[in-house]
Amino acid sequence: MIRKMMAPLLALACCLPGAAEATWRKAESTHFIVYSEQDEASIRRAALRLEKLNLLQHVVTGMEKDKPALKVKVFVLRGFYDVQQTMPFPKDGVAGYYDANVRGPYSVISRESDNNHDFSSQLVLYHELTHHFMFQYYNVAYPPWYVEGFAEFIGASKLDDSNEAILGQQSLNRYYTFKYQSWTPVREILAARSYEDMGQDLGALYAEGWLLTHYLELGGKRDGQLAKYLADINAGKSFEDAARDAFGDINKLNSELIAYSRKSALPATGITFKPQSIPPVTVEELPADRAAMVMDDLRLFAGVPMRDAREFAAKVRADAAKGGETAWTLRLRAEADRIANDHDDYVATVARWNQIAPDDPEAMMHKSLVAMDALAAAKSTDAAAWTAARRTMVAAARKAPDDAIILKAYFNSFGMQGIPPTADAHNALYKALDLVPADVEVRYQLAASFEAHGDIKDAIAVIRLAAFTEKDNLTPKEKAERDRDEQRYRLAGSFKHETPRDMLNRLLKKQAEQAAGGTPAG
């Protein structure tokens, strides 16, 4: 199961990738790592603009200080077709996407632009990274209109080589939606609790969500109302109550927004950054081992369909041979071998990895997994043997306390043993979610762990964010096709379970039944 936030492409300017460029480079800054085949000046400029985007997000949201977070890896590919080829699910018309898992948050974007529709790759990237910012720092189930409206509002900003950002730029592709299509009453936009609630009017949620955000932020007539609305939702008010208390007469707001949509130009504002507030960027050419395997690394981020796992593992071994035997190439080989269930190669790769990098925490984790695989295959119930096998993984977690891969593996090791996770394992998974809050699988597992311990209230709190950001406005026929595709393209190493929305509905029903029966709900 994957939940990617994808930015659709209106029309492809050119679908074919250009000629291969020779050198992969990495630009690294405080919050981002950018991989691209662009020249040094171009990749440095891209990373600097991302840091300016981060500053802009902080200014607009009023966040004064950073919170600890994993760096976002941004893969800049040559064209739209290249972006689409990295996705495990076939999806035409995608210009870029963002996702996160225990390997970390990442985004994939094209250098290509659809200039005919003012739909630049930069807008796509900024939109997706604004989603990341909200997931990372605001653990609140905001209404879908604001999630998308705010991302588009920030995403349309002008960021260049100067120290000024222009906030409030007109998002033409959204503007055309409400200009040339029927208007959806704002009351319906505000009331939508999920993307599914909008039915076939999902485009209106994006377009009018952007316009409403723009109006409340820069329209000059309703200052402070958006802040109150968001604070009320954060405090637990219903969407309807928060809207009524903050905005008053919704019909009047609807009329004002229609008038705002008819303006030939919308207000914008400039925000100037102090030069010293923009973090420095370092640029380097990737060494041979990493350059040979950039796309393999990306595929492991995005996920590999089970049916392609063995073929992919063979490709990773071939690419690793080009890059030479290093801890990096052995790491990717081990990951690929494991999801392909290529046991013999996996065991040999892990052994060699630990031989050349015995202090590498992830090598230690895989060494522990090899031992536990053997115990699981033997159906061992020897608790002492399992504890001994897990000891290396515990040592790895101590060496790398912020490695979500190891934290999740530690939690899952108890499932391998066939026993409930310990409190330490539950806390490890909780920390993994804190590191990558956009990882839906970790969120689901943690909610299930809370439920297993009878903590229904906490389970609901954990899964709610994933449920409300789940984009599921499909018709029954489309849902059936999606279910067939998910089975056909099921990701290697994944497990099938109910959707976050289904889990939330089930937990809410369970909570209500317990309350009616006088049983505490956690």
N, C-alpha and C positions, 0 to 999 in steps of 0.2 A: 504494500500500500504506500503510495506517495502522495503528498499534498504540496504541489508546487504552486507558487504565486506566479502566474504567467502574464506577460503583457502581450496582447494580440497585435498582429501586424495588419495594417489596413490594406496595403498593397506592396508587393515586393518590387523594389526598384531594379534589383538584379539578384537572381537566386544563386548564381554559380560562384563558387569560391575562386579567388584569384590565385595567381601563381604562388607556390610555397615560398616563404621567406626563411632565411637561413637561421636566424638567431632568436631564441626565446630569452626574454628578459623578465626580471622581477623588480618591481618597485615596492618598497615597504615603508610604511609610515606608522603613526601611532595606532590607527584604527583599521588600516587596510593593507592587503597584500595584492598587488595587481600583476597578473601574468599576461604578456602580450609579445607578439613578434614585431611590434613597432620599434622605431628607433628610440634612443635613450631620451631625447628631449620630449617626444610624444608621450611615452609612458610615465615620465616624471610629471608632465602637465596633467595627465589623467589622474594620478594619485593625489596631486595637490588640490585638484578640483573636488575630489571626494572628501578630502579633509575640510574644505570650505563648506561642502554640503553638510558635514557633520556639525560644524560650527553654526550653520544656519538653523539646523534642526534644534540645536540647544537654545538658540536665541528665541525662536518662535514658540517653543514649548516652555520656556522659562527655566530650563534645567541648568543650574549654575555649575555643577561639578559632574565629571564623568563617574560612572560606576564601572567596576571591573567587568571586562567583557572580552570574549575571543575576537581576534581580528577577522574581518570579513575577507574572504578570498574572492577576487574578481577575475574571471577568465575572459579576456577580450579576444574574440575570434574574428576571422576575416569577413564572414558574411552570414546572412540569416540562415542559409542552408546549413552552414557549419554548426550554428547554434542548435538547430532542430535535430541534427544528427547525434547530438550528445544526449538526447532525451530517451529514456527507456520506453516510454509510450510514444507511438507515432503521433505527431502533432504538427500539422501544417499551419502556416500563418503565425508563428511565434517569433517575436523579435528578441526576446530575452526572458529570463526567469530568475527567481530567487528561491532558495530553499535552505534548510538547515537540518543537520543530523549530528550524531556524536562526533563526526569528523570536523564539525564546525559549520558556521554559516558561510554560504557562498552564493555568487551570482554569475550568470553566464550571459554575455552580451556580444553584440556584433559591432564592428566598426562601420558597418554599412548604415545608410539612412534612407528613409523614404521621404525625400525632400518635397515630392509633389503633394504630400499630405501633412507636412510639418510634423512628422512623426519620427523624431530623431532617436537614435540609439541612446543618446545621452538622457533624453526624457524617460525612456524605458528604465534605464539603470537607476536614475534618481528616484523614480516612483518605487521601484522594488526595494531600494535601500532605505527608503522612508518606512516601508513596511517592516523592514528589519529593525529599525530604530524603535518603532512602537512595540514590537514583540520583545525586544531586548530590555527596554526600560520601563514599559507600562504594562503591568500584568492585569489588564482590565479588558473585559469583553465590551468594547465600544461598539456602537451601532455600525452596521456595514457601510452606511452612507458616509460616515465620518472616516472610517478606515480607508476607504477608497478616495473620498474627497480630499482628505488631508494629504494622502500620498500624491495625488495629482496636483494639488496646490503647491506642494514643495517641489515635486518633480518638474514642473514647468519653469522653475526659477532659472534665471540667467546667471551662470557662473563661468567666468573666463579667467584670463591671466591677471586681472586686476585684483585688488583687495576689496572689491565691492560686489555684493550679490543683489540682483533685482528680484524681489519677491512679488508675486502677483501677476506674472506674465500670463497672457491669455493662452489657454490650452485649446488650440483650434480644433483638434479632433473631437474633443468633448463638446466644444461650443457648437459644432455642426450637428451634434446629436439632438440637442433640444431646439435648435434653430429650424431644422428641417424635418423633425419627427414630432409626433404628438407629445404634449406636455403631461407628465405624470404629477398629480397633485402632491405638494410637499408633505401633506399629512401621511400619505402612503409611504413616501421615502423615509420619513422619521419613524414610522411604526414598524418598518421591516426589521425583524429580529435575526434574519439570516438571508443569505443570497437567494435561497429557495423561495422565500416569501415574495420576491419580485417577479417570479415566473418568467415570462418572456420579455419583461421590461427591465432586464438587468442593465442594459445600456443607459437607461435613465438614472439608475442609481449612481453610476460612475459620473455621468455628466452633471446631473443636478446636485450630486454630492459635492463635486468640485465647485460648482457655482455657489452653493449655499455656504461652503467653507470660505470661499473668496469674499462673499458678501458680509459674513459675520466677522471676518478678520479685517477687511479693508473697506467695507462699504460706508463706514462712518456714522451709521444711524443706530446701530445696536451694540455699541461697545460694551464689553464685559459679559454679554449674554452667553457667548460660546463657552467662556471659562466657567461660568456658573453651571451651564448644562453638563459639561464634562465632569465637573466636581460632584454634581448631584448623582450622576451615573456611577462614578467611582465610589460614592457613599452608599450605593445600593438602591437608589430610586429606580423605578421602572422607566423605560424609554418614554412612555406617554407622560408620566408625571414630570419627569425632568424637562421635557419639551414645553409642556404647558407652563411650568413655573418659570422657566428661563425666557421663553419667547412670547408668552401671552397668547393672543388670538392667532391661531395657526393659519386661518384663512387670510388674515391681513399679511402675515409673513409670505404666504403663497403669492399674493398680488404684488408685493414688493419685489419678490424674486423674479417674477415674470417681467416686470418693468426693468429690472437690473439686467436681465438676459438680452434685452433689446438695445442696450447701449452699444454705440459703435466702438467705444474703447472703455476698458475697465481700469480702475486705479491700480497703481503698482508703487512699491516703495523700495528705496535703496538701503542696504545694510552694509556698513563698512566694517571690515575686520582690521584689528591691529596686526601689523606684520608679524609681531612676536607671538601672536596667538595661533598662527598657522604652523602646525608641526612640520619638521623637516622630513624630506623624503630621500631614501637611499636607493640607488639603482645598480643592479649588477646583472651580468650575463649569467644565465643558469649554467652550472657545470654539466658535463656530459651526461651523468647519470640522471639528473633531473630533467634536462632538456629532452632526452629520449622518451620520457614517460609523462609529459605534461597531460596529454589527452587521456592516458590510462588513469592518472590521478583524478582527472575530472570525471571520468566514467564511474570511478568508485564513489565519488561524491554523489553523482546523480542516480546511481543504481544500475544494476545489470539484470535484465530479464533472466529467469531461471533457464529458459531454453537456450540462451546464448552464453551461459556461464562458462562452460568448458572451452568453447571457442575463444572467449575473451581471455581466459587464463592462459591459453596457448599464446595468444598475442602478447600478453604481459611478459611471459617468459622470453619471447623473442626480442621484445623491446629492452628488457633488462639485460640481455646479452650484449646489445649494442652499447648500453650505458656502462657496462662493467659491473662487477660484483661489489656493491656497497651496501651499507645499512639501508639506504633509501630504496634501491632496487629490490632488495630482499624483503623489505616491508611490503611493497606493492605486490610482489610475488606471493607472499604469505596471505595477504588479504584476498587476492584473486583465487588462489588455490582453495582457500577455506570456503568461499561462497560457491565454488564449483564442486565441492565435496571430493576434491582430488587428494585423497588422504595421503598417499605415499609421497607425492611431491610436496604437500604441505608440511609433513613431518620433517622431511629432509631440508626444506627451506628454512623452517624455524630453527632447526639445529645449527645450520650454517650461520644464520643471523645472530644467534646467541653466541656463537663461537667468535665472530668478528666484532660484535658489539654487546658484550655481556652485561653492560650497565644500562642499555637502552630499555626504558620502562615498557615500551610496547612489545619489544622482543621478549622480555620477561613474562608479560601477560600471555603471549602466544605459547610460550613454553609451558605455562600453567594449563592453558587450554588443551594442549596436546596430551598432558597427563590426565586431565579430566575426561577428554574424549575416550581414552582407553578405559577408564573406570566405567563410563557410561555404556560403552560397547560390551563390557563384561557384566553389566547390570549389577555392579558392586553396591553393596549396602554397608560397606566398611566405613563408618564415619571418620575414623582416624586416617584412613587412606585419602578420603576426600579433603579433609582438613590439611593434610600434608601437601596435596596437589595444589590447593588453593593458596598456600603460604607464599609462593612466588608471586602470585597476583597481588596479594596484600602488600608485599614489599614494593611491587611496581607502583601501586597506588600511593604509597608513602613518598616515593621518589617523584611522582608526577601527580600531585593532589588535584590539579585542575585539568586532567585529561579525561574528558567525558567518555572516551572509548573504553578506558580501563574501568571507570566507575560503573558503566552499564554492564560490562562483561562480568564484573564482580557480582552484581545483582543477579544476572542471568545464570551464574554458576550454580546457584541453589536450585534453580529449575532443572539444570542438567542433572543434579544429584537426586531430584525428585522430592525435595523437601521445601517447606515455606521459607522465603527469605528472612534473614535475621533483621533485627532493628538496625544494625550497622549497614546491612545491604540496602534496606529501604532508604536510609539517610544518604547513602552513596548515590542512589538513583535520584533522590531529591536534589542533590548538588549538581548532578548531570543536567537536570532540567534547568537549574539556575544558570548554568553555563550556556545552554542552547535552548532557550524557552520556546523557540519556534519548531523544535523537533516534536512532531505529533506522536511518533511512536513512543518516545520516552514519556511524554505526557499521558498517553493512554496507559502505559505500564504502571506509572506512578498512581494514577487514579484507580486502577484495578487493585493495586497493593493496598491503598487506603480502604477500598471497599472490602477486601478480604479481611481487614482488621476491624471491620464494622464502622469505620469512620466515613459515613456517607456524606456528611457535610463537606469534609475536606476533599473527598473524591469529586464532588460536584464542582467545587472551587477550582480544582486542577483541570478538569476536562472542559469546563465552560468556554474558556478562551478558544480552544480548538474547535469546539462545536459551532461557535458563533462566527468563526472565520472560514468555516468549511463552505466552499462554493459548490452548491448542489441545486441548481435551478433547472435540472434536466426533466424532460418528459418521461413517462413510464417506458416508452420505447427506447429513449436515449439511455436511461438507467440500465435497461436490460443489455444494451450494447456495451455500456461501460463495464458491467459485471463480467461479460464475456471477455472483454479486452483485459480486465484485471486478472482473470484466470490465465488468459493466454500470455500476458506479459508480466506475470507475477515476478516480483523481484527476488533474486536469489538471496537467501538469508533472511527473508521477511516471513511473517506469519499473518494469516488472515484472521480478522476479527471484526466486530461491529464497528460502524463509523462513530466518530466522536459525537455526532448529533444523536444517533441511536442510543449511545451509552448515556448521554445526558438525559434524554427522555426517560430511559429506564430507571436511572438513579433518582430523578425527580419523582417518578411514580412510587418507587420504593420508599423514598423519604416521606411522601404523603401517606402511604399505607402504614408506615411505622408510627407517624404522628397520630393517625386516626386510631391506632390500636394502643396508644400510650407507651410505645416502645421508643426509647431514645434513639435518634438517628445519627449518633456520633458527634 
